[in-house]
Each structure stands twice: as C-alpha cells, then as structure tokens.
Amino acid sequence: MILNRDQVSIVLVEPEVQGNIGAAARSMKNTFFKNLIVVGTSFFDDDAFARAKEASDILGSAEYYSDLKEVRENFDVLVGTSAVSSENMRDYRRIPMKPSVFWSDHYRNEKKTGIVIGREGDGLKNSELELCDFFITIPGNPDYPVYNLSHALTLILYESMLNEEVDYPEKDRASREEIEILLENINKIMGKVNFPAHKIPNTMVMFRRLISRSDMARSEFYRIMGIMRKIEIASRDMRNEKDGSS
C-alpha cells in the first residue's frame, strides 16, 4: 500500500527549541510528509527556518492549535509518542507499540491521522496520552532512552516508508464519530453498574486502545451497540422489578 501522506499530520506539542521545529520539518520533507501542526505556539524564529533549510515551506504552511483537545476534534486517529513506557497492563496509557507495528498493522489511508510528539523537557502528559488511540515508543538504551525530538520523528517516519508495500483488504470501517458514540455508551454503562469511579478514566483508555487496534467494521459497531442497548434495557427492567418489590 502506498501511504496517503495528505491524511497524516505531525503534531508538535509545545516545542521548546525552535531549532527542533525546523529539524522536524526537514525530517518530514525527507520522508514526503508535509502537514505540520504546532500546539501552544504560532511563532517561528530564524533558527527554525535555518534548521529547516529546503523544508521552510512546511513551516510556512503550518497550522496552529491552542491544545491537544482541539486537535483531537479534527482527527480520526491520534498516535502518542514517549520514551516512558510501561509493561504494566493496568497502565493502558503507556503500554508500548513499536513504530513499525503501527505502520504495518494499524495505519489506514482513509483515516485522518496525527503523529503527536511531546515537549522536549517532559514529553506528553497523561491527560494528553488519554486522548491518543495508539501509543508508540522507539527502542533504545534503557540507561538513556530519550531521543532528540527531530531524531525520534525521523525514525518514526522512516518506518512508514518501510511498510508501503503492505496491502490491506478493503472493508466498511466504523467512523471516528461512531467509535466516539460507542465509547460514550461504555462510559455510561460503567456509571450505571457502579463501576469504581476512580478506575473509569484508565479503563476508558483501555477500551479506546482496544477498539482502535481492532480496526472495527461498521457492522461490528452496530452489533456491539445492539448488545449494549439490550444490556441497558435488561438493567433498567431489573431496577424496576426491584423498586416494585420494595
């Protein structure tokens, strides 16, 4: 499959070093990507343009957002990145996936996708990772795993080029709006069955990642929604019976 790079944007969250912004633009041009989004700043200085070299046009056409929540509203898929990962299955925010696995197994041309790169100093916050459908990390020296912003981006985008020969069967997939509806219903059901409130945010991240990995078909979405509707009706009937007998 040839990647539709028009569907992919690189999202830099509050970058701290102007030179890194320019170097990121250069890496994008090296790998045929052109859509740059910057969160938290709309200013590029001479250092950014000097480091970008022939990729200054990418800086010139960049889009600006106030926060990642605003970006989330405009994308089907967000891919968070960080050097800090976890093998603890309870920490769903940071269970890692290699870039090669994302590009080969989960990227889809028809989905508007944002690759989210965090701050140089402290990366992405947990609240920002909760907005992401996937979480990828680059293998490195455990004693010093943190890559420079533009170097990390280069490795991620290079991996995309290695997977362009992969082809996928076409199917009618659930839209981003349908996925959000499903997640909202899961959230409501957890509230109604007295699921521990403090566990809901992390559990919702688990469901978002699980659904994103499944590449859900529209028919699967409707089947699950039908089952959830029946669960809701049965739960309501049980409550009514209990109230009637008391």
N, C-alpha and C positions, 0 to 999 in steps of 0.2 A: 504494500500500500504506500502511495506517495502522500506524505503529510500535507494537509491543507493548512499551511502556516498562517493564512489570514485569520484562522479561527483561534490562534494561540497568541496570548499576550504575556509579556514578562512584567510582573508587578513587584516593584521595589518599595518596601515599607519603611518610610522614614530613613532613607540612606543618610549616613553621617559624613561621608567623604565624597566630595564632588568628583575626584578622580575615578573613584569606583563606579560612579554613574556612567562616565564616559567609557571606561573599560568594559562595562556591561553592554553598552550599545555596540561597541566594536565586536564583542563575542557574538551578539545577536546577528550582526551583519555577516560574520564569518559563516554562520550556520543557517542563513537565509530567513531569519526571523526579523520582523520589522515593527511590531506593535509593542510600544513601551508605555507602561502606566507607572506613575510615581505617586505614592501616598504620603501626604504630610508636607510636601514642599512643591513649589512651582518655579523654583529658581535654579538655573544652571550657570555656573561661572566659567571663566576662561579655562580653568583647569579641566572641567568636564569636557569641553569641546576639544581641548588639546589632546586628551586621552582618547577621545572617540575617533580622532583622525577622519577617515573617509566615511565614518558612520554618524557624522554630525546631523545628517538628515533625520536619523531616528530620534535624536534629541529634539529636533525642531518640530516633529510631529507627535511628541509625547502627549499623553492625556494625564490629567491630574484629578485625584480624589482626596477627600478630607480624611477618610478612614476606610478600613478594610470591609466594614459592613456595607458601605456604599458600593464597593466593588462587587461584593457577593450578590447584590441585587441584579447585576448585569451579566453574570456568568453562569453557565450550566455546571461547570466543574472548576473548583479551586484546588490546587496542589500545594500544600505547605511544605516547607523545607527547614531543616535544622540539623546541626551536628549533635544535638542532645536527643537521643532516642532511648527507648525502654523496651525490654523484653517482658515486662510485667503485663500480662494480659488484661489487668484491670486499668492500666493507664492507656486507654484507647487513643488518646490524643497523639501519643508518641511511639506507637508500635510501627517500626520502620518498614519501608519498602525501597528497594534499590531503584534508581532511575531507569535502568534497563527493563525492569519488570513493569514499571508503569507504562513506558512507551510501547512495549511489545504486547502486553496483556490487557491494558485498560484504556489507552488513548483511543478516542473515536473522532473522526474528521468532522462529523456533523455537530459536535458539542463545542460550544464556545468555552475555551479553557484558559485559565490563568495560572501561571507558574509563580508562586509567591515566595519572594526572597526577603528575609528579615533584616533587622538592623545589624550593623557590624558589631556593635557592642554587646547586645543581649538577645539578638535574634527575634523570633516571633513569640508573643505572649501566649499563654494557654488559651485565653479568651479568643485570640486570633486563630489558633490552630483548631479550635472548635468549629470555626466557620469553613474549614477545609474538608474536602471529600476524600483526599488522599494525603499521606504524609511520606515524603521520601527523604532519605539521608544518603550521603556518599560515604562508602567505606574509607577508613583512614587509620592512621596511627592512634591507638586508644590513649596514648600519653599526650597527643596533640592533634585532636580530630578536627579542629576548626579551620576550614578553608577560607581564604580571602573571598569576598563577595563575588567578584567577577570570575575568579577561578572556579568557584563552585558552580556558577551559572554556565560557564563554558563546558564543564564536564556533563552537566545535565542535558544541555542542548546537543552536545556531540553524541550522546547516547541515542537521541532521537533519530539521528542520521543513520545509525547502525541498524535500525529496525524498519526502514522504509520498504523493504522487500516483503514484509509481513502483510498478508491479506486476511480479511475478515468477512464472514458471510453477512449479508445484509439482513436486518430484521427491524421490525417496527418497535423502536425502543420507547420506554416511558420518558416523557419530557421532564425538564427540571421542575416545572410547576407541579406536575403530578407527583414527583418524588417529595417535594415540599409538603404537599397535601397528605401524603402517606405518613411522613414524619410527624406532622401536626396531630394526626389521629393516634399514632402510637403514644405521643406525649399525653394526649387527653385520657387515653385508656389507663396509662400508668397512674395518672392522678385519681381516676375513679376507683382503682383497685387498691388504693392506699399503698402504692409502691413508695418506699422511703424517699422523701423529697430530696434529701441531700445526695442521693445516688442518681437522680434523674439526669442532670447535665452530662455526666460521664457516660451514662447508658445511652443517651441520645447521640453522643459522638460515636459510640459503638454501632448503633443502628445506621447512622449516616454512612460510615465507612463500609459496613456490611452490604448495604444496598448499592453503594457505588461500585464495589467490587463485583457484584452480581450482574452488572450491565442489564438491568431489568427490562424485559419486554413489556409493551403496553398491556398485552393480555395477562401477564403475570401481575401487573399493578392492579387491574380490575378484579382479578381473582382474590388477591390479598385484601383489597378494600371490601369485597363482598363478605369475606370471612370475618373481618373486623366489625362490619356492620351487624352481623349475626351475633357476635360476642357481646356487642353493646346492647342489643335488644334482649338477649338472654340475661345479661347482668341487670338490666332495668326491671325485667319481669321478676327476677329473684328478689330484688329490693321491694317491689310492690307486694309480693307474697308475704315477705317478712313484716312489712308495715301493716298488712291486713290481718295478720295473725296476732299482732301485739296489742 
